[in-house]
């Protein structure tokens, strides 16, 4: 897991002068959600999901030599190990689709997070509507370099 640490230090800039480094907020790059939602217990990309990938990810990957991390998630139903495996399958589905569109696999990475990063209160044992659970079955991406 990520951790945040503030570092302050003073360095000698040149003889006779001192430059002081200021404290700054250092956040990890935020992930950008993709409106790709999955059916319960499925990693299959629908035609609507493929259209989203074609419109949102392919232009980024075709326009610039960037690498992208694909992150997929599940809802809290099912056991934790199954959900971790399913989320990895979901991320792999997106990567495989992008490769089928001509994107080099070396520019793509995939990570499944299971139910470890829920976007709402719908954790184990909490009663939620189908729509609430569906919000957790999602895929996000983050540009790693450019």
Secondary structure, 3 states (H helix, E strand, C coil): CCCCCCCCCEEEEECCEEEECCCCCCCCCCCEEEEEECCCCCCCCCHHHHHHHHHHCHHHHHHCCCEEEEEECCCCCCCHHHHHHHHHHHHHHHHHHHHHCCCCHHHEEEEECCCCCCCCCCCCCCCCCHHHHHHHCEEEEEEEEC
